[in-house]
Amino acid sequence: QAQIVEYGGALVQPGGSLRLSCTISGSAFEVIAWHRQAPGKERELVASLDSGGHASYYVASVKGRFTISRDDARTTSYLQMSDLKPEDTGLYYCYSMNLWGQGTQVTVSS
């Protein structure tokens, strides 16, 4: 059975950078979507990658700061985040093929 695992979350200062990774076992990624959920808020789509590996969506608040990508083997996806802001704080999830990972926590605070 395919499984998705995210990692790379951390506590980072405002203005800092972080790269999240998401791996899939037992299958390969098709469309990939990174979501996040801040405390007390609904989960939102942050960025997505089409099956050809091209970025197809960024939420307005992260455009120019976040970059979604994947490896050629289609087993690892990355979310490169720069110029992080406190409002980027949340639990970040990877989603593909009706599978969710368990999430990785990103906290942006001084």
MIVEXLO-841053 format. One record per residue (C-alpha): x, y, z; residue number from 1; residue in one letter. Coordinates in Angstrom, 3 decimals. Example, Ala and Ser with C-alpha at 12.3 -4.5 7.8 and 13.67 -1.06 7.14 Angstrom:
BEGIN
<node u="12.300" v="-4.500" w="7.800" resi="1" resn="a"/>
<node u="13.670" v="-1.060" w="7.140" resi="2" resn="s"/>
END
This chain:
BEGIN
<node u="0.000" v="0.000" w="0.000" resi="1" resn="q"/>
<node u="1.350" v="3.403" w="-0.962" resi="2" resn="a"/>
<node u="2.303" v="5.776" w="1.833" resi="3" resn="q"/>
<node u="3.316" v="9.420" w="1.955" resi="4" resn="i"/>
<node u="5.667" v="10.900" w="4.544" resi="5" resn="v"/>
<node u="6.626" v="14.552" w="4.952" resi="6" resn="e"/>
<node u="9.658" v="15.876" w="6.798" resi="7" resn="y"/>
<node u="11.783" v="18.971" w="7.146" resi="8" resn="g"/>
<node u="9.549" v="21.104" w="9.324" resi="9" resn="g"/>
<node u="11.262" v="23.236" w="11.949" resi="10" resn="a"/>
<node u="11.218" v="26.428" w="13.966" resi="11" resn="l"/>
<node u="12.646" v="29.234" w="11.846" resi="12" resn="v"/>
<node u="12.978" v="32.984" w="12.266" resi="13" resn="q"/>
<node u="11.039" v="35.408" w="10.081" resi="14" resn="p"/>
<node u="12.876" v="35.953" w="6.826" resi="15" resn="g"/>
<node u="14.438" v="32.529" w="6.968" resi="16" resn="g"/>
<node u="14.232" v="29.614" w="4.568" resi="17" resn="s"/>
<node u="13.222" v="25.989" w="4.835" resi="18" resn="l"/>
<node u="12.833" v="23.077" w="2.468" resi="19" resn="r"/>
<node u="10.152" v="20.496" w="3.087" resi="20" resn="l"/>
<node u="10.320" v="17.050" w="1.539" resi="21" resn="s"/>
<node u="7.632" v="14.522" w="0.834" resi="22" resn="c"/>
<node u="8.332" v="10.945" w="-0.164" resi="23" resn="t"/>
<node u="6.025" v="8.269" w="-1.457" resi="24" resn="i"/>
<node u="6.615" v="4.569" w="-1.045" resi="25" resn="s"/>
<node u="4.906" v="1.847" w="-3.017" resi="26" resn="g"/>
<node u="4.023" v="4.112" w="-5.914" resi="27" resn="s"/>
<node u="5.064" v="7.240" w="-7.784" resi="28" resn="a"/>
<node u="3.654" v="10.724" w="-7.688" resi="29" resn="f"/>
<node u="1.224" v="11.997" w="-10.267" resi="30" resn="e"/>
<node u="-0.308" v="15.359" w="-9.399" resi="31" resn="v"/>
<node u="1.190" v="16.595" w="-6.105" resi="32" resn="i"/>
<node u="-0.302" v="19.167" w="-3.791" resi="33" resn="a"/>
<node u="1.122" v="20.762" w="-0.680" resi="34" resn="w"/>
<node u="-1.423" v="22.024" w="1.835" resi="35" resn="h"/>
<node u="-1.084" v="23.690" w="5.202" resi="36" resn="r"/>
<node u="-3.290" v="24.160" w="8.214" resi="37" resn="q"/>
<node u="-2.709" v="26.962" w="10.667" resi="38" resn="a"/>
<node u="-4.065" v="26.757" w="14.222" resi="39" resn="p"/>
<node u="-7.772" v="27.506" w="14.229" resi="40" resn="g"/>
<node u="-7.975" v="27.691" w="10.453" resi="41" resn="k"/>
<node u="-9.054" v="25.395" w="7.666" resi="42" resn="e"/>
<node u="-6.556" v="23.487" w="5.601" resi="43" resn="r"/>
<node u="-5.576" v="25.413" w="2.466" resi="44" resn="e"/>
<node u="-3.893" v="24.478" w="-0.771" resi="45" resn="l"/>
<node u="-0.465" v="26.104" w="-0.944" resi="46" resn="v"/>
<node u="1.023" v="24.792" w="-4.175" resi="47" resn="a"/>
<node u="0.515" v="22.035" w="-6.700" resi="48" resn="s"/>
<node u="2.510" v="20.306" w="-9.397" resi="49" resn="l"/>
<node u="0.972" v="18.676" w="-12.454" resi="50" resn="d"/>
<node u="1.803" v="15.160" w="-13.606" resi="51" resn="s"/>
<node u="4.451" v="16.561" w="-15.945" resi="52" resn="g"/>
<node u="6.315" v="18.099" w="-13.030" resi="53" resn="g"/>
<node u="5.323" v="21.676" w="-13.736" resi="54" resn="h"/>
<node u="4.027" v="23.991" w="-11.053" resi="55" resn="a"/>
<node u="0.368" v="24.599" w="-11.678" resi="56" resn="s"/>
<node u="-0.753" v="26.612" w="-8.670" resi="57" resn="y"/>
<node u="0.529" v="28.809" w="-5.860" resi="58" resn="y"/>
<node u="-1.737" v="30.506" w="-3.345" resi="59" resn="v"/>
<node u="-1.307" v="34.265" w="-3.668" resi="60" resn="a"/>
<node u="0.314" v="34.664" w="-0.265" resi="61" resn="s"/>
<node u="3.315" v="32.481" w="-1.196" resi="62" resn="v"/>
<node u="3.904" v="33.460" w="-4.818" resi="63" resn="k"/>
<node u="7.507" v="34.463" w="-5.348" resi="64" resn="g"/>
<node u="8.569" v="32.900" w="-2.039" resi="65" resn="r"/>
<node u="7.730" v="29.201" w="-2.352" resi="66" resn="f"/>
<node u="8.738" v="26.746" w="-5.060" resi="67" resn="t"/>
<node u="7.279" v="23.281" w="-5.543" resi="68" resn="i"/>
<node u="9.224" v="20.602" w="-7.368" resi="69" resn="s"/>
<node u="9.840" v="16.876" w="-7.544" resi="70" resn="r"/>
<node u="12.637" v="14.524" w="-8.520" resi="71" resn="d"/>
<node u="12.789" v="12.694" w="-11.844" resi="72" resn="d"/>
<node u="11.913" v="9.398" w="-10.182" resi="73" resn="a"/>
<node u="8.623" v="10.977" w="-9.029" resi="74" resn="r"/>
<node u="9.102" v="9.647" w="-5.514" resi="75" resn="t"/>
<node u="10.105" v="12.840" w="-3.726" resi="76" resn="t"/>
<node u="8.536" v="16.267" w="-3.809" resi="77" resn="s"/>
<node u="9.993" v="19.428" w="-2.346" resi="78" resn="y"/>
<node u="8.544" v="22.673" w="-1.132" resi="79" resn="l"/>
<node u="11.281" v="25.291" w="-0.973" resi="80" resn="q"/>
<node u="10.172" v="28.177" w="1.216" resi="81" resn="m"/>
<node u="12.002" v="31.473" w="1.555" resi="82" resn="s"/>
<node u="11.360" v="34.833" w="3.220" resi="83" resn="d"/>
<node u="9.173" v="33.018" w="5.709" resi="84" resn="l"/>
<node u="6.595" v="34.989" w="7.647" resi="85" resn="k"/>
<node u="4.782" v="34.213" w="10.910" resi="86" resn="p"/>
<node u="1.601" v="33.641" w="8.906" resi="87" resn="e"/>
<node u="3.321" v="30.719" w="7.172" resi="88" resn="d"/>
<node u="3.191" v="28.837" w="10.460" resi="89" resn="t"/>
<node u="1.218" v="25.626" w="10.262" resi="90" resn="g"/>
<node u="1.170" v="21.921" w="9.697" resi="91" resn="l"/>
<node u="2.211" v="21.213" w="6.113" resi="92" resn="y"/>
<node u="0.787" v="18.214" w="4.312" resi="93" resn="y"/>
<node u="1.573" v="16.510" w="1.042" resi="94" resn="c"/>
<node u="-1.272" v="15.021" w="-0.980" resi="95" resn="y"/>
<node u="-1.291" v="12.820" w="-4.049" resi="96" resn="s"/>
<node u="-3.519" v="10.088" w="-5.443" resi="97" resn="m"/>
<node u="-6.019" v="10.321" w="-2.579" resi="98" resn="n"/>
<node u="-3.229" v="9.883" w="-0.025" resi="99" resn="l"/>
<node u="-2.282" v="12.299" w="2.752" resi="100" resn="w"/>
<node u="0.863" v="12.323" w="4.780" resi="101" resn="g"/>
<node u="0.877" v="12.916" w="8.523" resi="102" resn="q"/>
<node u="2.161" v="16.476" w="8.163" resi="103" resn="g"/>
<node u="5.279" v="18.311" w="9.253" resi="104" resn="t"/>
<node u="5.193" v="21.370" w="11.513" resi="105" resn="q"/>
<node u="6.581" v="24.708" w="10.378" resi="106" resn="v"/>
<node u="6.787" v="27.471" w="12.952" resi="107" resn="t"/>
<node u="7.964" v="30.936" w="11.996" resi="108" resn="v"/>
<node u="8.753" v="32.978" w="15.059" resi="109" resn="s"/>
<node u="11.456" v="35.149" w="16.531" resi="110" resn="s"/>
END
